[in-house]
């Protein structure tokens, strides 16, 4: 059986890949946000968008791997929470699959628009509004699941004390900021603050670096960790 320390080091390396897998695809999708809009732009960057879709899928599979890999450690402290972490990673994969479907639909619609859009611009604009709105809701649903997974992950780290609780607390705080500033505004109809999502990247990097150096604490060490 792999020791807690070695498992933690592996998880730390995977967290770096997970963070990259969350950030790089969004960078690749940036042309969809540029004027005049995705209906006009997506066809020209179709390969770029398909690569982003593939990376999203790969990252969700990686997230499942992190949850499954850490299960043997986490279940010692809360079997229910460990199962929820695995379940949320699977739900995240499904939610991302739905989001990816709409991204590829946007590419297909943009390609058709580039071929025949001049003949029926009103039809394509109406379709673009519908597809764009549906994709937005699919995307924010997926963001909600990601935040749920992150909160459960850092919550398990706090409960188990297999990393310094200061790191776990920082992670929980940054997840709350991300949820409040980016995920919930669409649901609750208030202005989003994109910068509130930035600290989550720093907490993830800090945790990953600590794990790659120290790994998870053994249970005996975790039980002696201070409560705060």
N, C-alpha and C positions, 0 to 999 in steps of 0.2 A: 504493500500500500504506500502511495506517495505521501511523504511527510507534509504537514501543514505549511512549513516554510517553503518547500519546493513548489507546492501548489500555489501559494501566494505569489511567488516569483513568476510563475507561468501566467497567472491571472493578471499580474501587473503588466506584462508584455502585451497581453491581449487587450487590455484597456487602452493602451497607446494606439493599437490598430483600430479599436472601436471608435475612439475619438476622431481619428483620421477618416474612418469610414462614415462618420456623421458629417464631417465638415467638407471634405473634398467633393462629394456629389452635389452639395448645395452650391458650391462655387461653380461647378460645371453647368448648373441650371440657371446661373445668373443671366445669360442672354434672354431667357424667357421674360425677365422683368424689364428689360431695356426697351425704350421706345423704338418702333411704334407698338410693340406688343408681341405676345407669343404667336398669335395667328400668322403674323408676317415673318417672325424670326425663326420659329422652330424648325422649319424645313431645311434651312441653311446649316443648322447645327444638329441635325438629326443623329449623327453618329455620337456626338458629344453627349446628347441626352440619353442615348441607349447605354453608353458607358456608365453614366450616372445611375441609371436603373439597375444595371448589373452590380455596381458597387453597393447600392442600397440593399439588394438581395444578399450579397456576400456579408455585409455588416450585420444584417438580421440573423443570418446563420451563425456568425461569430458570437453574437449576443446569446443565442441559445447555447453555444459551446461554453461561454463563460458561466452561465447559470448552472448548466449540468456539471461542469468541472468543479465548481465551488459547492455543489450540493452536499457532498460528503462532509465538508467542513461546516457549512451553515446548519445542516440538520441536527448537529449536536447541540445547537443552542435554541433553535425553533424549527421543528419539522414542518409546521404549517407555513411559516414565512418562506422557508426554502422551497417548498412546493409552489407557492405563489410566484416566486421569482422565476422559476422554470415556466410556469403557465403564462406569465406576462411576456416572457421572451417569445413564446410561440404566438401569442396574440399579436405581438409587435410584428412578427414575420407576416402574418395574415393581413394586418392593417397596411403594412408597406406594400404587399402584393396588390391591394386595391389601389393605393396611391400610384404605384407604378403603372397599373393598367390605364389610369387616366392620363398619366404623363405620355405614354405611348399613343393614346388616342389623340392627344393634342398634336403630336408629331404628324400622325396620319392626316388629321384635319388640315394642318398647315400645308402639308404636301399637296393635298387636293386643291387648297386655296391658291397655291402658287401656279397650279396648272389651269384651273377654270374659274378662279374667284372673280375675275373681272366681269364675267358674264352674269354672276348672281351674288354680288357683294352683300346684299341685305341678308340672304339666306345664310351665308357663312358667318356673318357677324352675329346673327341670332344663335347659331350653333355654338359659336365661340363663347358667348355669354353663358350658355347652359353648361358646356363642358368645363369652362373655367371655374364657375361657381361650385360645381360638383367636386372638382378636383381640390378646391380650396378646403371644403369641408372634410374630404377624405384625408387631406394632409394634416389638418388640425386635430382630427381624431387620432391619427397616428402619433402626433406630437404628445397628445395626452397620455397615450399608452407608454411612450418613451419616458415621459416624466414619472409615470407610475412605476416603471421598472427601476429607474434611477433611485427613486425614493425608497423602494423596497430594498434595493442593494445597499444603499448607505444606512438604511435602518437596521439591516442585519449586521452591518459592520459595527454600528453603535451598540446594539444589543449584545453582540458576542465579545466585543473589546479585543478582537484579534488584530486590530490595528489601533493606533492611538485614537482615543475618542475625539480628540480635537480635529483630526482629519475627517472622521465620520460626521461630526457636527457641522464642519465647514461644508461638506458635501450636501448634507440635508438643507442647509441654508441656501446654497447656490441652486439646488433643484427648486426650492420654493420661489426663489427670485425668477428663475426661468419660467416657471409655471405662471406666476403672477404677471410678468412683463411681456411674455410672448404667447403662451398657449391659451390663457383664459380670456384675453381681450376680445377675441372674436366671439366667444361663447357668451360673454357678459356685456358686450357692446361698450367697451371703453378703449381709450387710446393705448396702443401697445408701445412698449419701450424696449427696443431691440438690444440696447446695451445691457439690460438686465440679464441677458442670456450669457454674456461673456464670462462672468465668474465661474460658471459651471465647467468651462474648459480648464480653468486654472485648478479647480479642485480635483478634476479627473487626472490631470497631469501630476499634481502633487501626490495623489494616492498611488498612481502607477509607479512613479519613481520610488516612493517609499517601499512598495511591495517588491519591486525588482531588486532592491538592495536587501531588505529585511525579510520579506515573505510574511505569511500569516504567523501570528503568535501561536504557540502550542496551547492546548486547553489549560494546562496548569498555569502558564504565564498569564493567559487572558483572565483567569479567575482571580488573579492578584492585582489586576489593573484597577486603578482608582475609578470610582463611579462617575467622576466628572473630569 
